[in-house]
Amino acid sequence: MMNNNLDKDNLPKHIAIIMDGNGRWAAKKGLDRVLGHNIGVESVQEIVEETLNLNIPYLTLYAFSTDNWSRPKDEIGTLMKLLVKYLKSEFDKLIKNNIRLNTIGDLSALPKAVQNEVKRVSGKTKNNKKMVLTIALNYGAREEIEYVVKKIASEVKNNTISLENVDQSIINKHLYTRNLPDVDLLIRTSGEQRVSNFLLWQIAYAELYFTKVYWPDFGKKDLQKALLNYQNRERRFGKTSEQINV
């Protein structure tokens, strides 16, 4: 149900979320970190559902970064199993709700079971139109930019494109997110106030929203609170207030 205070004509087109705090949520309750990740999956389900209800067409979730490989092996294993379990359990909902699954990052380093399930669900949902759910897996923005630089350099060397034609449009076409619009609203849970190598190019003009709520406790009311905050900001994109309000 739409929050009465939300302006449905002023919602972001693309929300990105750094889902942080699963482990600390569990530790505060004297529980194993793994349980925090399990409960975190329930938050994913709720936020995907609410984003869909609000008719927001793009949602990107930071699930596993290139830096997360330094975590304990058993925790990494749990995260990978949870991902496969989530994709299998949510597949019918994705189909029913017309949601397309998209992924960004280097999938080649992930376990084969994860790669296979991602490819299966992505393929089966590729024609869905209502919402694009993007999951960042083994993703790092600096790694993405490095990939883009190498790709464009190779194309310039091979005369596929000329150096003079390399501009922001060309860069956008080589990003992992080439089929997605720029991020309008970036949310990070758990109280940390940094972007942690996430979508550095794509959040150039995004509104940043930080909340102390741990991800397992983050629900639709918290999302609506973030959206209300977003709607109370003036997005100028380098212009002055006078120019925006003409």
C-alpha positions as CSV (number, residue, x, y, z in Angstrom):
1,M,0.0,0.0,0.0
2,M,1.3,3.4,-1.0
3,N,2.4,5.6,1.9
4,N,0.0,8.6,1.9
5,N,3.0,11.0,2.4
6,L,4.9,9.7,-0.7
7,D,4.5,11.6,-3.9
8,K,4.1,8.8,-6.5
9,D,5.2,11.2,-9.2
10,N,8.5,11.9,-7.6
11,L,10.0,8.5,-6.9
12,P,13.5,7.5,-8.0
13,K,13.7,5.4,-11.2
14,H,16.8,3.5,-9.9
15,I,17.5,2.6,-6.3
16,A,20.8,0.9,-5.3
17,I,21.3,-0.6,-1.8
18,I,24.4,-1.6,0.1
19,M,22.9,-4.3,2.4
20,D,25.1,-3.9,5.4
21,G,25.0,-5.2,9.0
22,N,23.9,-8.8,8.8
23,G,26.8,-10.0,10.9
24,R,26.6,-7.2,13.5
25,W,22.8,-7.7,13.8
26,A,23.5,-11.3,14.7
27,A,26.4,-10.5,17.0
28,K,24.3,-8.0,19.0
29,K,21.8,-10.8,19.6
30,G,24.5,-13.3,20.6
31,L,23.8,-15.3,17.4
32,D,26.0,-16.8,14.7
33,R,26.7,-14.4,11.8
34,V,25.2,-17.0,9.4
35,L,21.8,-16.4,11.0
36,G,22.1,-12.7,10.2
37,H,22.5,-13.5,6.5
38,N,19.5,-15.9,6.6
39,I,17.3,-13.1,8.1
40,G,18.8,-10.7,5.6
41,V,17.3,-12.7,2.8
42,E,13.9,-12.0,4.2
43,S,14.6,-8.3,4.0
44,V,15.6,-8.7,0.4
45,Q,12.2,-10.3,-0.3
46,E,10.3,-7.5,1.4
47,I,12.2,-4.7,-0.3
48,V,11.9,-6.3,-3.7
49,E,8.1,-6.6,-3.1
50,E,7.8,-3.0,-1.9
51,T,9.9,-1.6,-4.8
52,L,7.6,-3.5,-7.2
53,N,4.5,-2.1,-5.4
54,L,5.8,1.4,-5.8
55,N,6.4,0.8,-9.5
56,I,10.1,1.7,-9.2
57,P,11.6,0.0,-12.3
58,Y,15.2,-0.6,-11.2
59,L,16.6,-2.0,-8.0
60,T,20.2,-2.9,-7.6
61,L,21.5,-4.9,-4.5
62,Y,25.1,-5.2,-3.4
63,A,25.2,-8.9,-2.5
64,F,28.9,-9.8,-2.7
65,S,31.9,-7.6,-3.4
66,T,35.3,-8.4,-4.7
67,D,36.6,-7.6,-1.2
68,N,34.3,-10.1,0.5
69,W,36.6,-13.0,-0.5
70,S,38.7,-12.1,2.6
71,R,35.9,-13.2,4.9
72,P,35.9,-16.7,6.6
73,K,35.5,-19.5,4.1
74,D,32.5,-21.0,5.9
75,E,30.7,-17.6,5.8
76,I,31.4,-17.3,2.1
77,G,30.1,-20.8,1.5
78,T,26.9,-19.9,3.4
79,L,26.4,-16.8,1.3
80,M,26.8,-18.7,-1.9
81,K,24.3,-21.4,-0.8
82,L,21.9,-18.7,0.3
83,L,22.1,-17.1,-3.1
84,V,21.3,-20.3,-4.9
85,K,18.5,-21.0,-2.5
86,Y,17.0,-17.5,-2.9
87,L,17.1,-17.8,-6.7
88,K,15.4,-21.1,-6.7
89,S,12.7,-20.2,-4.1
90,E,12.0,-16.8,-5.7
91,F,12.0,-17.9,-9.3
92,D,8.2,-18.3,-9.6
93,K,7.6,-14.9,-8.0
94,L,10.0,-13.3,-10.5
95,I,8.0,-14.8,-13.4
96,K,4.7,-14.0,-11.8
97,N,5.6,-10.4,-11.0
98,N,7.3,-9.8,-14.4
99,I,10.7,-9.1,-12.8
100,R,13.9,-9.6,-14.8
101,L,17.0,-10.8,-13.0
102,N,20.2,-9.1,-13.9
103,T,23.7,-9.5,-12.5
104,I,26.8,-7.3,-12.6
105,G,30.3,-8.3,-11.6
106,D,32.8,-11.1,-12.5
107,L,30.7,-14.3,-12.2
108,S,33.5,-16.5,-13.4
109,A,35.1,-16.6,-10.0
110,L,31.9,-17.8,-8.3
111,P,31.0,-21.5,-7.6
112,K,29.6,-23.3,-10.6
113,A,26.3,-23.9,-8.8
114,V,25.9,-20.1,-8.4
115,Q,26.9,-19.4,-12.0
116,N,24.5,-22.0,-13.4
117,E,21.5,-20.8,-11.3
118,V,22.2,-17.2,-12.2
119,K,22.3,-18.0,-15.9
120,R,19.2,-20.1,-15.6
121,V,17.1,-17.5,-13.9
122,S,18.5,-14.6,-15.9
123,G,17.7,-16.5,-19.1
124,K,14.2,-17.4,-18.1
125,T,13.3,-13.9,-17.0
126,K,15.1,-11.9,-19.7
127,N,11.9,-10.8,-21.4
128,N,10.2,-9.6,-18.1
129,K,9.4,-5.9,-18.2
130,K,8.0,-4.5,-15.0
131,M,11.2,-4.3,-12.9
132,V,14.9,-5.1,-13.3
133,L,16.4,-6.6,-10.2
134,T,20.1,-6.4,-10.4
135,I,22.3,-8.3,-8.0
136,A,26.0,-7.3,-7.7
137,L,28.1,-10.4,-7.4
138,N,31.8,-10.4,-7.1
139,Y,31.5,-6.8,-8.0
140,G,33.9,-3.9,-7.4
141,A,33.5,-0.5,-9.1
142,R,37.3,0.0,-9.5
143,E,37.5,-3.4,-11.1
144,E,34.6,-2.4,-13.4
145,I,36.4,0.8,-14.4
146,E,39.6,-1.1,-15.0
147,Y,37.7,-3.5,-17.2
148,V,36.2,-0.6,-19.2
149,V,39.5,1.1,-19.7
150,K,41.1,-2.1,-21.0
151,K,38.2,-2.8,-23.3
152,I,38.1,0.7,-24.8
153,A,42.0,0.8,-25.1
154,S,41.8,-2.5,-27.0
155,E,39.1,-1.2,-29.3
156,V,41.1,2.0,-30.0
157,K,44.2,-0.1,-30.7
158,N,42.2,-2.2,-33.1
159,N,40.7,0.9,-34.8
160,T,37.2,-0.2,-33.8
161,I,36.7,3.2,-32.3
162,S,38.8,6.4,-32.6
163,L,40.3,8.0,-29.5
164,E,38.5,11.3,-30.4
165,N,35.2,9.5,-30.1
166,V,35.8,8.2,-26.6
167,D,33.4,10.1,-24.3
168,Q,31.0,9.5,-21.4
169,S,28.5,7.8,-23.8
170,I,31.1,5.3,-25.0
171,I,32.2,4.6,-21.4
172,N,28.5,4.0,-20.4
173,K,28.2,1.5,-23.2
174,H,31.1,-0.6,-21.8
175,L,30.0,-0.6,-18.2
176,Y,28.5,-3.7,-16.5
177,T,25.4,-1.5,-16.1
178,R,25.2,-0.5,-19.8
179,N,21.5,-1.4,-19.9
180,L,20.6,0.5,-16.6
181,P,20.0,4.2,-15.9
182,D,22.2,6.0,-13.4
183,V,21.3,5.5,-9.8
184,D,19.0,8.1,-8.3
185,L,19.1,7.0,-4.7
186,L,21.8,5.0,-2.9
187,I,20.9,3.5,0.4
188,R,23.3,2.0,2.9
189,T,22.2,0.3,6.1
190,S,24.0,-0.3,9.4
191,G,25.2,3.2,10.1
192,E,28.4,3.1,7.9
193,Q,28.7,6.2,5.8
194,R,30.8,5.2,2.8
195,V,30.1,3.7,-0.7
196,S,32.6,0.8,-0.4
197,N,33.6,0.5,-4.1
198,F,30.0,0.3,-5.3
199,L,28.9,1.9,-8.6
200,L,31.3,4.8,-8.4
201,W,30.6,6.0,-11.9
202,Q,26.8,5.4,-11.7
203,I,26.2,7.3,-8.5
204,A,27.8,10.5,-9.6
205,Y,24.6,12.4,-9.1
206,A,22.8,10.0,-6.8
207,E,21.2,11.1,-3.5
208,L,23.0,9.2,-0.6
209,Y,20.9,8.0,2.3
210,F,22.5,6.4,5.4
211,T,20.5,4.7,8.1
212,K,21.6,3.0,11.3
213,V,19.1,0.2,10.8
214,Y,20.9,-3.1,10.2
215,W,19.9,-4.8,7.0
216,P,17.9,-7.7,8.7
217,D,15.7,-5.1,10.3
218,F,15.3,-2.9,7.2
219,G,11.7,-3.2,5.9
220,K,9.2,-1.4,3.7
221,K,8.6,1.3,6.3
222,D,12.4,2.0,6.3
223,L,12.4,2.1,2.5
224,Q,9.5,4.6,2.5
225,K,11.4,6.7,5.1
226,A,14.3,6.8,2.7
227,L,12.0,7.8,-0.2
228,L,10.5,10.6,1.8
229,N,13.9,11.9,2.6
230,Y,14.8,11.7,-1.1
231,Q,11.6,13.6,-2.1
232,N,12.6,16.4,0.3
233,R,15.9,17.0,-1.4
234,E,16.6,19.4,-4.3
235,R,18.4,17.6,-7.2
236,R,20.3,20.3,-9.1
237,F,22.7,18.3,-11.2
238,G,25.2,21.2,-11.1
239,K,22.6,23.9,-11.7
240,T,21.4,26.5,-9.2
241,S,18.1,26.4,-7.3
242,E,16.9,29.3,-9.4
243,Q,17.5,27.4,-12.6
244,I,15.8,24.3,-11.3
245,N,12.7,26.2,-10.2
246,V,12.1,28.2,-13.3
